[in-house]
Amino acid sequence: SQQGEEDPQALSIQEGENATMNCSYKTSINNLQWYRQNSGRGLVHLILIRSNEREKHSGRLRVTLDTSKKSSSLLITASRAADTASYFCATERERGTSYGKLTFGQGTILTVHP
Amino acid sequence: DVKVTQSSRYLVKRTGEKVFLECVQDMDHENMFWYRQDPGLGLRLIYFSYDVKMKEKGDIPEGYSVSREKKERFSLILESASTNQTSMYLCASSPHTGGKNIQYFGAGTRLSVL
């Protein structure tokens, strides 16, 4: 079953605008990660936020985590056409020996128009 | 940089054929994973391995098997390919880092079963 669910499924914006994607999950987590996938390629890790963190920044990326609501958001500021991709959240569960298993959401397709 | 290499970008096979998908990583990672990715379903874990000769079923193992004889190589085997196994297959690896396991992905193999 899918742990993470993303919203919206698709997002279309103009260059320079901000893009916000949301992710909800069901069980307790150790961390939550965001990945990016360019069309027809593999996924690339963007950022990881631990369950005891509330906000994290990396360049133009800002991730927030609300464990009480079991949700996270990814904000991309000042978007560029090159940001066009699919974005996935992934959660690593808290308990047991997970061996780094992640459960991925269905992804948000972001299109940035020049 | 971590490199995860999948042997083929595109494969076309016939129903009933035995299919081997190969994945090699060059960073001495303990964990390796096989996913399939289908539109609207996100990434689903087929099998993973946390050590040489060790394997664990993921969420959708039916119709698949795996082999990990060497640390750097993780093979996915379709014993008798069927049309419903037409999909994008993604391999990933990650180190044992105790709670912040980032996965590194290959470019993917797009398999068509006719």
Backbone of each chain as ProteinMPNN parsed JSONL, in Angstrom:
{"seq_chain_A": "SQQGEEDPQALSIQEGENATMNCSYKTSINNLQWYRQNSGRGLVHLILIRSNEREKHSGRLRVTLDTSKKSSSLLITASRAADTASYFCATERERGTSYGKLTFGQGTILTVHP", "coords_chain_A": {"N_chain_A": [[0.858, -1.195, 0.0], [0.387, 2.313, -0.552], [2.238, 4.539, 1.249], [2.717, 7.258, 1.206], [0.917, 10.052, 0.036], [0.453, 12.281, -2.558], [-0.151, 15.724, -3.294], [-0.765, 18.537, -5.254], [-1.742, 16.273, -7.967], [-0.834, 17.165, -10.362], [0.846, 20.122, -11.401], [0.987, 23.291, -12.762], [2.899, 26.007, -13.621], [4.231, 29.39, -14.03], [7.509, 30.422, -15.004], [9.575, 31.666, -12.418], [7.603, 31.819, -10.516], [6.489, 30.419, -7.345], [6.456, 26.974, -6.345], [4.442, 24.663, -4.703], [4.245, 21.561, -3.155], [2.489, 18.889, -1.648], [2.53, 16.284, 0.833], [1.129, 13.449, 2.304], [1.076, 11.02, 4.93], [0.763, 7.785, 6.578], [1.735, 6.189, 8.747], [3.938, 6.148, 11.671], [7.088, 7.714, 11.265], [10.622, 7.54, 10.491], [12.142, 9.198, 8.917], [11.529, 11.573, 6.267], [11.677, 11.887, 2.8], [12.41, 13.703, -0.2], [12.286, 13.261, -3.677], [13.321, 13.716, -7.058], [12.312, 13.272, -10.447], [13.269, 13.271, -13.67], [11.78, 13.161, -16.911], [11.349, 9.855, -17.918], [13.624, 8.935, -16.643], [15.824, 7.898, -13.891], [15.298, 8.322, -10.305], [16.293, 11.142, -8.356], [17.777, 12.062, -5.352], [16.643, 14.72, -3.297], [16.261, 16.024, -0.756], [16.304, 15.381, 2.756], [14.374, 15.024, 5.659], [14.334, 14.691, 9.103], [12.331, 12.976, 11.593], [12.283, 14.461, 13.901], [12.708, 17.011, 13.119], [11.504, 20.159, 11.885], [11.656, 21.909, 9.795], [13.517, 22.379, 6.802], [16.141, 23.539, 4.696], [17.429, 23.782, 1.38], [19.233, 25.278, -0.861], [17.089, 26.509, -3.296], [15.041, 25.068, -2.281], [12.581, 24.278, 0.151], [11.591, 22.421, 2.843], [8.978, 21.281, 4.875], [7.832, 19.645, 7.835], [5.214, 18.141, 9.506], [4.575, 16.27, 12.04], [2.42, 15.75, 13.653], [0.249, 16.072, 12.05], [0.912, 14.325, 10.167], [2.14, 15.067, 7.696], [3.854, 16.685, 4.96], [5.511, 19.331, 3.224], [6.829, 20.503, 0.136], [8.53, 23.207, -1.022], [9.39, 24.987, -3.838], [11.202, 27.684, -4.676], [11.115, 30.607, -6.803], [10.85, 29.367, -9.431], [12.205, 27.511, -12.25], [12.342, 26.722, -15.756], [13.81, 24.419, -15.986], [13.163, 23.048, -13.708], [11.038, 21.5, -14.261], [9.583, 18.425, -13.825], [8.863, 15.239, -12.238], [7.926, 14.934, -8.858], [8.569, 13.21, -5.903], [7.519, 12.119, -2.707], [8.925, 10.237, -0.023], [8.848, 7.857, 2.548], [10.558, 6.646, 5.415], [10.033, 4.083, 7.596], [9.482, 4.065, 11.175], [9.897, 2.009, 13.085], [11.519, -1.126, 13.828], [13.69, -3.167, 11.769], [14.339, -1.641, 9.101], [16.063, -1.594, 7.018], [16.492, 0.564, 5.438], [14.316, 0.737, 3.767], [12.06, 2.41, 1.685], [8.885, 3.989, 1.313], [7.116, 5.093, -1.352], [5.296, 7.951, -2.554], [2.751, 8.764, -5.01], [3.501, 10.82, -6.571], [4.002, 14.19, -7.837], [3.445, 15.936, -10.751], [5.284, 18.448, -12.043], [5.117, 21.268, -14.057], [6.892, 23.822, -15.485], [6.49, 26.753, -17.087], [8.262, 28.59, -19.548]], "CA_chain_A": [[0.0, 0.0, 0.0], [1.157, 3.53, -0.649], [2.303, 5.275, 2.505], [2.643, 8.683, 0.953], [0.032, 10.499, -1.027], [0.842, 13.646, -2.879], [-1.184, 16.646, -3.72], [-1.674, 18.011, -6.278], [-1.155, 15.288, -8.861], [-0.133, 17.917, -11.399], [0.946, 21.544, -11.093], [1.519, 24.023, -13.901], [3.157, 27.391, -13.197], [5.132, 30.165, -14.87], [8.856, 30.638, -14.477], [9.647, 32.731, -11.422], [6.62, 31.575, -9.453], [6.826, 29.358, -6.388], [5.684, 25.738, -6.478], [4.289, 23.95, -3.432], [3.686, 20.223, -3.249], [2.201, 18.357, -0.323], [2.608, 14.834, 0.978], [0.583, 12.946, 3.564], [1.454, 9.635, 5.162], [-0.148, 7.162, 7.533], [2.333, 5.589, 9.95], [5.073, 6.885, 12.239], [8.236, 7.66, 10.359], [11.958, 7.892, 10.94], [12.445, 10.39, 8.135], [10.787, 11.754, 5.032], [12.598, 12.352, 1.767], [11.856, 14.127, -1.483], [13.074, 12.892, -4.844], [12.918, 14.305, -8.327], [12.509, 12.389, -11.58], [13.082, 13.818, -15.01], [10.999, 12.247, -17.739], [11.983, 8.639, -18.412], [14.919, 8.687, -15.997], [15.754, 7.47, -12.504], [15.026, 9.359, -9.314], [17.442, 11.791, -7.729], [17.44, 12.542, -4.01], [16.717, 16.164, -3.123], [16.38, 16.497, 0.617], [15.791, 14.475, 3.794], [14.046, 15.673, 6.915], [14.114, 13.68, 10.126], [11.044, 13.123, 12.277], [12.383, 15.462, 14.977], [12.933, 18.318, 12.502], [10.256, 20.783, 11.416], [11.881, 22.629, 8.545], [14.868, 22.238, 6.287], [16.35, 24.296, 3.465], [18.562, 23.431, 0.531], [19.143, 26.147, -2.039], [15.74, 27.042, -3.505], [14.078, 24.111, -1.726], [12.253, 24.352, 1.57], [10.727, 21.309, 3.233], [8.444, 21.312, 6.23], [7.286, 18.38, 8.307], [4.305, 18.235, 10.652], [4.315, 14.873, 12.4], [1.097, 15.635, 14.274], [-0.703, 15.949, 10.941], [1.479, 13.35, 9.233], [2.2, 15.713, 6.38], [5.059, 17.431, 4.611], [5.387, 20.101, 1.992], [8.047, 20.898, -0.565], [8.395, 24.491, -1.708], [10.471, 25.383, -4.743], [11.05, 29.12, -4.9], [11.651, 31.168, -8.053], [11.0, 28.174, -10.277], [12.808, 27.635, -13.58], [11.862, 25.692, -16.685], [14.565, 23.19, -15.706], [12.556, 22.358, -12.562], [9.99, 20.618, -14.782], [9.907, 17.044, -13.459], [7.959, 14.66, -11.236], [8.486, 15.006, -7.514], [8.022, 12.151, -5.061], [7.925, 12.01, -1.317], [9.174, 8.854, 0.386], [8.99, 7.782, 3.997], [11.2, 5.496, 6.034], [9.256, 3.822, 8.803], [10.203, 4.294, 12.419], [10.231, 0.865, 13.926], [12.022, -2.348, 13.232], [14.856, -3.083, 10.901], [13.764, -1.341, 7.791], [17.096, -1.675, 5.994], [16.409, 1.701, 4.53], [13.202, 0.659, 2.824], [11.244, 3.608, 1.568], [7.591, 3.874, 0.661], [6.987, 6.284, -2.19], [4.003, 8.43, -2.994], [2.486, 8.634, -6.444], [4.215, 11.883, -7.257], [3.392, 15.397, -8.401], [4.092, 16.346, -12.004], [5.426, 19.899, -12.087], [5.494, 21.854, -15.336], [7.222, 25.233, -15.362], [6.482, 27.336, -18.433], [9.195, 29.728, -19.671]], "C_chain_A": [[0.886, 1.233, 0.0], [1.092, 4.267, 0.674], [2.079, 6.752, 2.257], [1.664, 8.995, -0.161], [0.311, 11.956, -1.276], [-0.285, 14.444, -3.485], [-0.509, 17.95, -4.094], [-1.002, 16.93, -7.121], [-0.376, 15.975, -9.967], [-0.213, 19.394, -11.064], [1.614, 22.233, -12.267], [1.681, 25.476, -13.511], [4.06, 28.084, -14.207], [6.494, 30.283, -14.193], [8.857, 31.816, -13.514], [8.652, 32.557, -10.286], [7.147, 30.489, -8.5], [5.921, 28.158, -6.617], [5.646, 25.046, -5.121], [3.613, 22.618, -3.672], [3.534, 19.656, -1.846], [2.213, 16.835, -0.334], [1.993, 14.456, 2.312], [0.959, 11.481, 3.698], [0.663, 9.096, 6.343], [0.511, 6.698, 8.829], [3.447, 6.484, 10.493], [6.302, 6.673, 11.36], [9.533, 8.002, 11.074], [12.415, 9.157, 10.206], [11.546, 10.431, 6.908], [11.73, 12.383, 4.023], [11.813, 12.802, 0.549], [12.85, 13.782, -2.576], [12.474, 13.564, -6.07], [13.197, 13.3, -9.449], [12.253, 13.151, -12.864], [12.469, 12.734, -15.891], [11.821, 11.062, -18.224], [13.314, 8.296, -17.766], [14.714, 8.164, -14.58], [15.499, 8.636, -11.573], [16.329, 9.885, -8.728], [17.001, 12.355, -6.385], [17.624, 14.048, -3.922], [17.032, 16.554, -1.688], [15.754, 15.48, 1.563], [15.505, 15.287, 5.039], [13.712, 14.59, 7.938], [12.823, 13.983, 10.885], [11.09, 14.158, 13.391], [12.713, 16.858, 14.434], [11.616, 18.859, 11.964], [10.436, 21.476, 10.063], [13.331, 22.429, 8.122], [14.971, 22.966, 4.953], [17.536, 23.705, 2.705], [18.434, 24.238, -0.745], [17.759, 26.753, -2.162], [14.652, 26.113, -2.957], [13.864, 24.368, -0.238], [11.265, 23.232, 1.857], [10.254, 21.534, 4.657], [7.863, 19.952, 6.557], [6.435, 18.638, 9.535], [3.92, 16.81, 11.027], [2.954, 14.696, 13.064], [0.018, 15.474, 13.21], [-0.25, 14.902, 9.928], [1.495, 13.928, 7.816], [3.494, 16.477, 6.22], [4.755, 18.26, 3.385], [6.769, 20.426, 1.452], [7.751, 22.185, -1.305], [9.627, 24.718, -2.567], [10.257, 26.857, -5.049], [11.665, 29.528, -6.239], [11.894, 30.076, -9.082], [11.569, 28.515, -11.659], [12.246, 26.547, -14.473], [12.552, 24.358, -16.421], [14.046, 22.438, -14.486], [11.427, 21.429, -13.003], [10.395, 19.165, -14.586], [8.755, 16.504, -12.625], [8.676, 14.645, -9.901], [7.773, 13.998, -6.624], [8.459, 12.35, -3.617], [8.086, 10.523, -0.988], [9.411, 8.841, 1.887], [9.728, 6.507, 4.4], [10.524, 5.278, 7.373], [10.132, 3.815, 10.042], [10.709, 3.015, 13.066], [10.817, -0.279, 13.125], [13.237, -2.114, 12.37], [14.359, -2.866, 9.486], [14.761, -1.509, 6.663], [16.98, -0.551, 4.978], [15.306, 1.603, 3.517], [12.406, 1.948, 2.858], [9.913, 3.262, 0.92], [7.322, 5.184, -0.051], [5.527, 6.653, -2.427], [3.884, 8.32, -4.497], [3.071, 9.777, -7.249], [3.358, 13.045, -7.705], [4.17, 15.756, -9.655], [4.09, 17.865, -12.049], [5.859, 20.326, -13.484], [5.713, 23.345, -15.132], [7.364, 25.801, -16.767], [7.416, 28.537, -18.495], [8.453, 31.032, -19.976]], "O_chain_A": [[2.011, 1.195, 0.499], [0.007, 4.582, 1.162], [1.35, 7.417, 2.993], [1.595, 8.291, -1.168], [0.397, 12.763, -0.35], [-1.22, 13.919, -4.091], [0.281, 18.45, -3.293], [0.201, 16.705, -6.986], [0.621, 15.443, -10.457], [-1.208, 19.865, -10.513], [2.68, 21.814, -12.717], [0.711, 26.121, -13.111], [4.588, 27.452, -15.122], [6.604, 30.247, -12.968], [8.218, 32.837, -13.766], [8.853, 33.101, -9.201], [8.094, 29.762, -8.802], [4.77, 28.301, -7.028], [6.676, 24.865, -4.473], [2.558, 22.54, -4.302], [4.357, 19.915, -0.968], [1.947, 16.192, -1.349], [2.297, 15.068, 3.336], [1.139, 10.783, 2.7], [-0.026, 9.849, 7.032], [-0.091, 6.802, 9.897], [3.845, 7.455, 9.85], [6.514, 5.6, 10.796], [9.54, 8.661, 12.114], [12.998, 10.062, 10.803], [10.891, 9.448, 6.564], [12.487, 13.298, 4.349], [10.698, 12.343, 0.302], [14.059, 13.972, -2.441], [11.298, 13.923, -6.105], [14.188, 12.57, -9.408], [11.142, 13.621, -13.108], [12.629, 11.541, -15.634], [12.86, 11.235, -18.861], [14.056, 7.459, -18.28], [13.582, 8.006, -14.122], [15.484, 9.793, -11.994], [17.324, 9.168, -8.621], [15.982, 13.038, -6.29], [18.618, 14.594, -4.4], [17.959, 17.323, -1.435], [14.79, 14.801, 1.209], [16.302, 16.14, 5.43], [12.913, 13.692, 7.673], [12.295, 15.094, 10.826], [10.049, 14.682, 13.79], [12.968, 17.78, 15.208], [10.717, 18.09, 11.626], [9.488, 21.61, 9.29], [14.238, 22.325, 8.949], [14.015, 23.007, 4.178], [18.497, 23.206, 3.29], [17.62, 23.918, -1.611], [17.295, 27.434, -1.248], [13.464, 26.365, -3.159], [14.799, 24.632, 0.518], [10.233, 23.113, 1.197], [11.028, 21.926, 5.531], [7.454, 19.203, 5.669], [6.88, 19.275, 10.489], [3.041, 16.215, 10.404], [2.394, 13.6, 13.037], [-1.0, 14.82, 13.438], [-0.947, 14.629, 8.95], [0.941, 13.353, 6.879], [4.141, 16.864, 7.193], [3.86, 17.937, 2.604], [7.734, 20.599, 2.198], [6.829, 22.247, -2.119], [10.759, 24.652, -2.088], [9.234, 27.231, -5.622], [12.595, 28.894, -6.739], [13.018, 29.89, -9.547], [11.434, 29.632, -12.158], [11.724, 25.548, -13.978], [11.957, 23.297, -16.607], [14.45, 21.299, -14.252], [10.916, 20.653, -12.195], [11.417, 18.72, -15.109], [7.793, 17.217, -12.339], [9.875, 14.377, -9.823], [6.544, 13.934, -6.59], [9.606, 12.7, -3.337], [7.454, 9.668, -1.607], [10.092, 9.713, 2.427], [9.544, 5.443, 3.807], [10.452, 6.193, 8.193], [11.342, 3.595, 9.977], [11.843, 2.965, 13.543], [10.633, -0.379, 11.912], [13.742, -0.997, 12.263], [14.007, -3.81, 8.779], [14.381, -1.562, 5.493], [17.329, -0.71, 3.809], [15.333, 2.302, 2.504], [12.119, 2.499, 3.921], [9.826, 2.359, 0.087], [7.301, 6.249, 0.565], [4.649, 5.793, -2.491], [4.795, 7.844, -5.175], [3.129, 9.709, -8.476], [2.154, 12.908, -7.922], [5.395, 15.868, -9.63], [3.032, 18.495, -12.089], [6.839, 19.816, -14.027], [4.82, 24.05, -14.662], [8.234, 25.392, -17.536], [7.383, 29.401, -17.619], [9.08, 32.082, -20.111]]}, "seq_chain_B": "DVKVTQSSRYLVKRTGEKVFLECVQDMDHENMFWYRQDPGLGLRLIYFSYDVKMKEKGDIPEGYSVSREKKERFSLILESASTNQTSMYLCASSPHTGGKNIQYFGAGTRLSVL", "coords_chain_B": {"N_chain_B": [[31.076, 10.353, -7.35], [28.118, 8.473, -6.661], [27.339, 5.644, -8.565], [24.827, 3.956, -10.201], [24.161, 1.418, -12.277], [22.109, 0.258, -14.784], [21.626, -2.477, -16.884], [20.266, -2.346, -19.339], [18.497, 0.101, -21.251], [16.166, -0.073, -22.681], [14.022, -2.816, -23.305], [12.638, -5.454, -25.181], [10.543, -8.128, -24.971], [9.194, -11.469, -25.373], [6.073, -12.96, -24.428], [6.289, -15.385, -21.874], [9.023, -15.71, -22.019], [12.166, -15.941, -20.267], [13.485, -13.405, -18.336], [16.182, -11.289, -17.63], [17.159, -8.676, -15.584], [19.726, -6.502, -14.97], [21.677, -4.958, -12.423], [24.149, -2.801, -11.276], [26.17, -1.418, -8.743], [28.574, 1.023, -7.666], [29.49, 1.82, -5.203], [29.88, 0.309, -2.943], [27.616, -0.239, -1.431], [25.396, -1.592, 1.025], [22.648, -2.122, 0.837], [20.264, -2.991, -1.652], [17.751, -2.429, -4.145], [14.799, -3.279, -5.994], [12.376, -1.763, -7.978], [9.154, -1.33, -9.516], [7.641, 0.936, -11.789], [4.666, 2.407, -12.526], [2.239, 4.271, -14.384], [0.318, 6.442, -12.4], [0.518, 4.803, -10.207], [2.86, 5.124, -8.886], [6.042, 4.295, -7.373], [6.659, 0.923, -6.736], [7.793, -1.484, -4.486], [9.589, -4.335, -5.337], [11.527, -6.384, -4.652], [14.103, -6.476, -2.164], [17.513, -6.3, -0.994], [19.719, -6.736, 1.668], [22.221, -7.589, 2.057], [24.898, -9.601, 0.759], [23.669, -12.441, -0.88], [21.38, -12.293, 0.609], [17.89, -11.723, 0.684], [14.747, -10.057, 0.526], [11.226, -10.063, 0.321], [9.334, -7.543, -1.292], [6.597, -5.34, -1.767], [5.264, -6.311, -4.015], [6.066, -9.066, -4.997], [5.301, -11.197, -6.589], [5.746, -13.294, -9.359], [8.309, -12.58, -9.816], [11.841, -12.995, -9.193], [14.988, -12.738, -7.437], [18.551, -12.211, -7.426], [21.549, -12.083, -5.63], [24.632, -12.411, -5.755], [27.06, -11.172, -5.587], [28.279, -8.277, -3.877], [28.043, -5.881, -5.291], [26.197, -6.319, -7.296], [22.873, -6.791, -8.34], [20.307, -8.717, -9.368], [17.301, -8.875, -11.2], [14.795, -11.168, -11.918], [12.533, -12.303, -14.257], [10.644, -14.967, -14.341], [8.876, -16.122, -16.19], [7.893, -14.193, -18.484], [5.151, -11.932, -18.561], [2.446, -10.068, -20.106], [1.453, -8.203, -18.314], [3.64, -7.445, -16.928], [4.894, -5.527, -18.278], [6.537, -2.553, -17.951], [8.237, 0.183, -16.253], [11.332, -0.415, -14.84], [13.146, 0.109, -11.956], [16.243, 0.295, -10.362], [17.874, 0.593, -7.215], [20.284, 1.705, -4.766], [21.558, 1.791, -1.395], [23.439, 2.937, 1.437], [24.113, 1.417, 4.704], [23.117, 3.522, 7.0], [21.911, 4.016, 9.366], [19.229, 5.226, 9.802], [19.007, 7.386, 8.101], [18.717, 6.739, 5.365], [19.573, 7.291, 2.194], [18.52, 6.772, -1.072], [20.025, 5.76, -4.12], [19.525, 5.929, -7.511], [19.34, 3.957, -10.529], [19.148, 4.583, -14.115], [16.936, 3.349, -15.092], [15.015, 0.696, -16.642], [13.088, 0.234, -19.377], [10.722, -2.036, -19.941], [9.09, -3.964, -22.318], [6.647, -6.351, -22.79], [5.576, -8.545, -25.119]], "CA_chain_B": [[29.624, 10.238, -7.327], [27.572, 7.129, -6.702], [26.806, 5.286, -9.856], [24.032, 2.742, -10.28], [24.042, 1.166, -13.709], [21.209, -0.798, -15.222], [22.266, -2.987, -18.097], [19.545, -1.98, -20.565], [17.507, 1.177, -21.103], [14.928, -0.582, -23.272], [14.001, -4.247, -23.607], [11.385, -5.988, -25.699], [10.563, -9.584, -24.802], [7.946, -12.172, -25.702], [5.399, -13.66, -23.338], [6.847, -16.691, -21.57], [10.486, -15.684, -21.974], [12.832, -15.63, -19.002], [14.102, -12.091, -18.525], [17.127, -10.882, -16.584], [17.502, -7.257, -15.509], [20.936, -6.426, -14.156], [21.957, -3.67, -11.783], [25.466, -2.77, -10.638], [26.503, -0.154, -8.079], [30.02, 1.102, -7.482], [29.805, 2.514, -3.95], [29.985, -0.621, -1.822], [26.408, -0.139, -0.608], [24.873, -2.86, 1.509], [21.252, -2.32, 0.444], [19.872, -2.773, -3.04], [16.296, -2.488, -4.278], [14.158, -3.26, -7.304], [11.034, -1.215, -8.02], [8.547, -1.064, -10.804], [6.939, 2.206, -11.788], [3.572, 2.44, -13.476], [1.489, 5.535, -14.296], [-0.748, 6.499, -11.404], [0.775, 3.899, -9.075], [4.12, 5.466, -8.245], [7.046, 3.234, -7.304], [6.307, -0.181, -5.857], [8.97, -2.29, -4.198], [9.444, -5.74, -5.72], [12.428, -7.109, -3.759], [15.299, -5.776, -1.769], [18.573, -7.132, -0.433], [20.522, -5.958, 2.609], [23.565, -8.164, 2.122], [25.115, -10.628, -0.263], [22.869, -13.664, -0.772], [20.168, -12.055, 1.395], [16.831, -11.062, -0.076], [13.458, -9.948, 1.2], [10.133, -9.658, -0.569], [8.73, -6.234, -1.12], [5.133, -5.293, -1.796], [4.696, -7.008, -5.181], [7.102, -9.993, -5.472], [4.768, -12.319, -7.388], [6.198, -13.334, -10.751], [9.703, -12.127, -9.869], [12.818, -13.479, -8.235], [16.197, -11.921, -7.471], [19.81, -12.872, -7.111], [22.643, -11.19, -5.235], [25.808, -13.245, -5.508], [28.141, -10.253, -5.236], [27.738, -7.092, -3.21], [27.772, -4.785, -6.206], [25.276, -6.692, -8.367], [21.547, -7.266, -7.899], [19.604, -9.071, -10.594], [15.861, -9.148, -11.135], [14.49, -12.222, -12.886], [11.138, -12.607, -14.561], [10.766, -16.382, -14.703], [8.082, -16.324, -17.402], [7.357, -12.841, -18.641], [3.755, -11.775, -18.981], [2.19, -8.707, -20.592], [1.221, -7.288, -17.198], [4.926, -7.038, -16.387], [5.366, -4.363, -19.039], [6.665, -1.477, -16.967], [9.564, 0.754, -16.045], [11.961, -1.032, -13.686], [14.184, 0.966, -11.385], [17.117, -0.276, -9.35], [18.446, 1.599, -6.325], [21.136, 1.198, -3.692], [21.77, 2.724, -0.296], [24.313, 2.399, 2.477], [23.561, 1.309, 6.059], [23.516, 4.727, 7.724], [21.173, 4.13, 10.611], [18.121, 6.15, 9.974], [18.871, 8.394, 7.053], [19.15, 6.033, 4.173], [19.248, 7.914, 0.92], [18.651, 5.803, -2.153], [20.601, 6.21, -5.383], [18.801, 5.18, -8.532], [19.776, 3.835, -11.905], [18.36, 5.342, -15.098], [15.703, 2.625, -15.388], [14.865, -0.162, -17.823], [11.691, 0.164, -19.826], [10.485, -3.38, -20.461], [7.824, -4.257, -22.996], [6.424, -7.776, -22.991], [4.582, -8.635, -26.191]], "C_chain_B": [[29.222, 8.764, -7.355], [27.041, 6.84, -8.091], [26.082, 3.952, -9.745], [23.724, 2.54, -11.755], [23.101, 0.008, -13.962], [21.593, -1.19, -16.639], [21.573, -2.55, -19.378], [18.616, -0.809, -20.278], [16.146, 0.732, -21.624], [15.094, -2.072, -23.563], [12.639, -4.605, -24.158], [11.488, -7.501, -25.645], [9.194, -10.163, -25.171], [7.383, -12.819, -24.442], [6.011, -15.037, -23.148], [8.362, -16.738, -21.513], [10.983, -15.463, -20.549], [13.659, -14.369, -19.227], [15.0, -11.771, -17.329], [17.368, -9.378, -16.695], [18.655, -7.141, -14.515], [21.148, -5.023, -13.626], [23.297, -3.779, -11.057], [25.682, -1.41, -9.994], [27.983, -0.176, -7.681], [30.429, 1.738, -6.161], [29.797, 1.604, -2.735], [28.774, -0.539, -0.88], [25.907, -1.508, -0.201], [23.48, -3.156, 0.935], [21.055, -2.102, -1.049], [18.4, -3.104, -3.19], [15.9, -2.59, -5.753], [12.728, -2.761, -7.146], [10.485, -1.356, -9.437], [7.71, 0.203, -10.684], [5.911, 2.201, -12.901], [2.782, 3.724, -13.3], [0.368, 5.443, -13.272], [-0.511, 5.634, -10.182], [2.078, 4.219, -8.363], [5.12, 4.325, -8.323], [6.581, 2.174, -6.323], [7.509, -1.1, -5.725], [8.711, -3.754, -4.528], [10.234, -6.627, -4.754], [13.514, -6.161, -3.289], [16.283, -6.756, -1.132], [19.425, -6.26, 0.476], [21.92, -6.529, 2.796], [23.684, -9.191, 1.004], [24.326, -11.882, 0.107], [21.627, -13.498, 0.103], [19.145, -11.338, 0.533], [15.56, -11.071, 0.746], [12.412, -9.527, 0.186], [9.688, -8.241, -0.237], [7.228, -6.336, -1.176], [4.519, -6.12, -2.924], [5.696, -8.022, -5.743], [6.607, -11.058, -6.456], [5.227, -12.2, -8.836], [7.651, -12.934, -10.926], [10.563, -12.932, -8.89], [14.067, -12.605, -8.377], [17.397, -12.769, -7.115], [20.829, -11.824, -6.725], [23.82, -12.058, -4.789], [27.025, -12.401, -5.126], [27.534, -8.958, -4.708], [27.296, -6.03, -4.21], [26.662, -5.079, -7.215], [23.988, -7.293, -7.815], [20.725, -7.483, -9.152], [18.136, -9.343, -10.308], [15.531, -10.12, -12.259], [12.98, -12.358, -13.02], [11.147, -14.026, -15.12], [10.037, -16.701, -16.01], [7.316, -15.033, -17.653], [5.901, -12.858, -19.11], [3.511, -10.313, -19.351], [1.96, -7.732, -19.447], [2.51, -6.922, -16.453], [5.6, -5.973, -17.255], [5.373, -3.159, -18.118], [8.056, -0.857, -17.059], [10.119, 0.138, -14.765], [13.139, -0.176, -13.237], [14.933, 0.21, -10.298], [17.674, 0.854, -8.496], [19.368, 0.928, -5.317], [21.233, 2.244, -2.604], [22.719, 2.092, 0.716], [23.531, 2.175, 3.766], [23.993, 2.556, 6.814], [22.622, 5.007, 8.915], [20.179, 5.262, 10.67], [18.075, 7.304, 9.019], [19.381, 7.816, 5.739], [18.644, 6.709, 2.919], [19.465, 6.875, -0.161], [19.159, 6.474, -3.421], [20.064, 5.307, -6.48], [19.571, 5.066, -9.831], [18.818, 4.577, -12.825], [17.068, 4.631, -15.48], [15.792, 1.771, -16.63], [13.386, -0.195, -18.173], [11.488, -1.156, -20.546], [9.112, -3.468, -21.102], [7.747, -5.761, -23.227], [5.272, -7.93, -23.985], [3.937, -10.024, -26.239]], "O_chain_B": [[29.88, 7.929, -7.976], [26.383, 7.674, -8.712], [26.632, 2.96, -9.269], [23.103, 3.388, -12.396], [23.275, -1.084, -13.421], [21.852, -0.334, -17.485], [22.231, -2.397, -20.407], [18.019, -0.727, -19.205], [15.107, 1.109, -21.083], [16.151, -2.526, -24.003], [11.613, -4.129, -23.674], [12.413, -8.089, -26.207], [8.194, -9.451, -25.265], [8.118, -13.175, -23.52], [6.231, -15.77, -24.112], [8.931, -17.707, -21.01], [10.289, -14.863, -19.728], [14.432, -14.277, -20.181], [14.617, -11.961, -16.175], [17.734, -8.872, -17.755], [18.574, -7.614, -13.382], [20.84, -4.033, -14.291], [23.54, -4.734, -10.319], [25.416, -0.374, -10.604], [28.56, -1.228, -7.403], [31.577, 2.152, -6.002], [29.715, 2.086, -1.606], [28.905, -0.747, 0.326], [25.977, -2.465, -0.972], [23.173, -4.298, 0.591], [21.598, -1.166, -1.636], [17.861, -3.943, -2.468], [16.576, -2.059, -6.634], [11.968, -3.251, -6.311], [11.23, -1.481, -10.41], [7.15, 0.503, -9.63], [6.243, 2.014, -14.071], [2.662, 4.224, -12.181], [-0.423, 4.501, -13.272], [-1.265, 5.721, -9.212], [2.366, 3.626, -7.323], [5.055, 3.49, -9.225], [6.157, 2.488, -5.211], [8.158, -1.45, -6.711], [7.736, -4.342, -4.06], [9.668, -7.515, -4.116], [13.806, -5.161, -3.945], [15.93, -7.882, -0.782], [19.812, -5.158, 0.089], [22.708, -6.019, 3.593], [22.693, -9.59, 0.392], [24.323, -12.317, 1.259], [20.894, -14.463, 0.316], [19.49, -10.454, -0.252], [15.325, -11.97, 1.553], [12.688, -8.725, -0.706], [9.669, -7.812, 0.917], [6.646, -7.305, -0.689], [3.383, -6.58, -2.807], [6.141, -7.854, -6.879], [7.414, -11.744, -7.084], [5.11, -11.143, -9.455], [8.174, -12.942, -12.041], [10.07, -13.471, -7.9], [14.184, -11.827, -9.325], [17.282, -13.874, -6.584], [20.968, -10.802, -7.396], [23.97, -12.386, -3.612], [27.915, -12.874, -4.419], [26.41, -8.597, -5.057], [26.287, -5.357, -4.0], [26.228, -4.171, -7.923], [24.004, -8.171, -6.953], [20.474, -6.547, -9.91], [17.784, -9.961, -9.303], [15.935, -9.923, -13.405], [12.257, -12.506, -12.035], [11.605, -14.257, -16.239], [10.538, -17.465, -16.835], [6.236, -14.815, -17.104], [5.494, -13.679, -19.931], [4.273, -9.429, -18.959], [2.245, -6.543, -19.591], [2.476, -6.183, -15.47], [6.735, -5.573, -16.994], [4.338, -2.785, -17.567], [8.918, -1.3, -17.819], [9.46, 0.161, -13.726], [14.0, 0.206, -14.03], [14.333, -0.429, -9.433], [17.92, 1.951, -8.998], [19.248, -0.267, -5.049], [21.019, 3.432, -2.846], [22.793, 0.869, 0.837], [22.418, 2.679, 3.914], [25.147, 2.638, 7.234], [22.589, 6.131, 9.416], [20.291, 6.157, 11.508], [17.176, 8.139, 9.115], [20.314, 8.318, 5.111], [17.449, 6.701, 2.623], [20.479, 6.177, -0.167], [18.779, 7.598, -3.749], [20.139, 4.081, -6.389], [20.349, 5.948, -10.193], [17.81, 5.127, -12.382], [16.197, 5.225, -16.117], [16.545, 2.073, -17.557], [12.547, -0.599, -17.367], [12.022, -1.367, -21.635], [8.103, -3.096, -20.502], [8.662, -6.365, -23.787], [4.147, -7.502, -23.726], [3.076, -10.276, -27.082]]}, "name": "protein", "num_of_chains": 2, "seq": "SQQGEEDPQALSIQEGENATMNCSYKTSINNLQWYRQNSGRGLVHLILIRSNEREKHSGRLRVTLDTSKKSSSLLITASRAADTASYFCATERERGTSYGKLTFGQGTILTVHPDVKVTQSSRYLVKRTGEKVFLECVQDMDHENMFWYRQDPGLGLRLIYFSYDVKMKEKGDIPEGYSVSREKKERFSLILESASTNQTSMYLCASSPHTGGKNIQYFGAGTRLSVL"}
